Amino acid sequence: MDRYIPNRSAMNMDVSAMHVCEHATPSMGKSTPYHQALTLTMFGVPDLSAVPVYKLTNNAANRMEQGSTPSSVRRVETGVVKTVSALRIMDAPMVENDFYLNLLDWGEMNVLAIALGKSVHLWDHQKKSHSQLVSYRNNIVTSLKWGISSNRHLLAVGIDNGTAQVWDTQTKQCITRIGGHIARVGSMAWRGPTLTTGSLDNTIAHHDPRMLNHQITTLRHHTGEICGLEWSPDERMLVSGGSDHVACVWSKDFSRTTPLHVITAHTAAVKALRWSPWDVGILATGGGSSDKTIKRWRITERTCKLQHSVDTMSQVSGLVWSQPELHHSKQLLSSHGPVSNTIKLWDVGGMALIKEYGGHARRILNMAASPDGSAVATLSADETLHFWPGFDAKLATKKRPRDDSSLLTGLLR
């Protein structure tokens, strides 16, 4: 039976929740003249019920139909806002609405991994095909991270029981099971063959999955859940972010169990972490709902200096840099929760806002970019997965792969 998809474009669940707390009763989804005029202005149709929504199910995986989508990109140019349709929307039922989890990752083989409740799904962006990797009976998937291997497509899967598993996605076989935590594994990062895991138990662990006794060392400093982990491009430093409002920078030396630097400038959870591929030691960090800032740091093993801070006016859930070998200029994409629930594209120099992508009805939980940066995916608490245009290619002859089936919607089950 087809799953009913509500008209989320006419809703804002986070604002509604606020109104409920204030004992207000907002009117949502009513077809008043005002709503019709607003809908016509935003989406080009007076009634969203006339917009077709199609689904992709496992029973009809090859039957895909084209239709319009209400999502848009708001492009700011000389004060004029232009609307551009999203590339694709997929329905993502059962997604865990938890800011601290990392449920989306895009691998070098151009395959997107998505965690939906107890299951892991794979979307091959080149082939436009969907498959299910695994579905657990009793456990929730809490994090995903692609690894790099010369002969295997490896995906690390963090679970709510404190363990992680490494899967070969080609054979769909679990090749390693990793322990070491007493609570859920909400964040992970690879450094070569080494897998680093962060947990609700406030610890970080380094593992070598090739070894029988895989755990190398445990790092302790955070007093809250580890919700962000990333190794620098040169693999010399690891940054961790926590629900304790702290980011820590760690040495590549596994024998050193105290952080090189402790960043306490944020006033909310630090989940969004991203090292710059343009300049060595440049780190961007984003704060949660009571902070709302993106901060840029210059970091060496001895120094940690704040370069810039910008108030985004919304919870920051993810960050993605443009790439020097592929893109024209230094730019940064940020994904957001309340109040905007959008993606924002920034010019890194002065952190000036270039454009804003809108379309989600609730907060964006995770964001991931394709290997060439031409597309960006966002997973939201509104139970949808959106695909957006990414960064502009450096060469005019280097075109984004054509998506003849754009403006499609699908259902991941």
C-alpha angles and dihedrals in degrees: 000000000000115000115241112243112202123220094264093166089073092050138075106190096185093053090044090054090053091051091051090055088051091050091245125140109214119196111239129185098002117146098230122153088255093053091046092052092046092048091048091052095047103036107016096245129088095221125035090203086075091060110096118233116198129191138214114212132175088250091056102028094146098043107089126162132194124241144148124275128209094219118108146181114232106214115195113211122158091332095307118118115212125191123223124181121246116251095237144346126206127186111240109192122189095022111161108248094216122128093205097061128089106216103160134061133162115212132213090253088065093253120134118214117207128186115212112179108293096356141072120217130193125211115194100209094195097048093034090227133138131210137166117240101189142342119202122213100215108007135082120224108236105175144010133199131172118224129205119240131161094227106018139057099226125192124183114214120198117206135201093244093070097262136106130208130204114217132195099222094197095058093026090228128138105233101177138023118202129197131176103118133084095206138038121309104232102168138030141177134187127221105183106300092344119100119203117200131193124200148192085248086075094245136115121213132194116213137184103206091196092067127079090227093042102176112097103176144333125232121209128186109099119095094200140046117304103239102164136040132169137160118219116252091254089048092232097117138032123207123203129189128199146190085247088079090250134120119199128199115210134193124249085235103099091201090065106084100175121080123255090219137009115207113204100165096108124084097204140036115312107219102138109079128158134163116217117249088201101062131024114250098011112134131183119204129185129203132218133247099304093044108037095178134127112211128193119209137188108215135185128165088268105032139045116187129178110230103176143355128194130186108229092184090227140074110276114225104164147009133202128182127211114244124245095219093050111029139059102236147001106283135159129208119206128190122211147200125198131025102019104020087200143116117249127201115211135192100230097214098071097001090245116170110245102178143338130225115213135181112100118110094206137026122307109242101186141006131198134177129218116251092261093040093237092122136032128201126206128193116204141191086241085076096248134118113213128196117206138181110271131201123331114258118249095232123055088220092055102086130186111255109268115253106202090177096055119141089043128137126208144182122231112205 
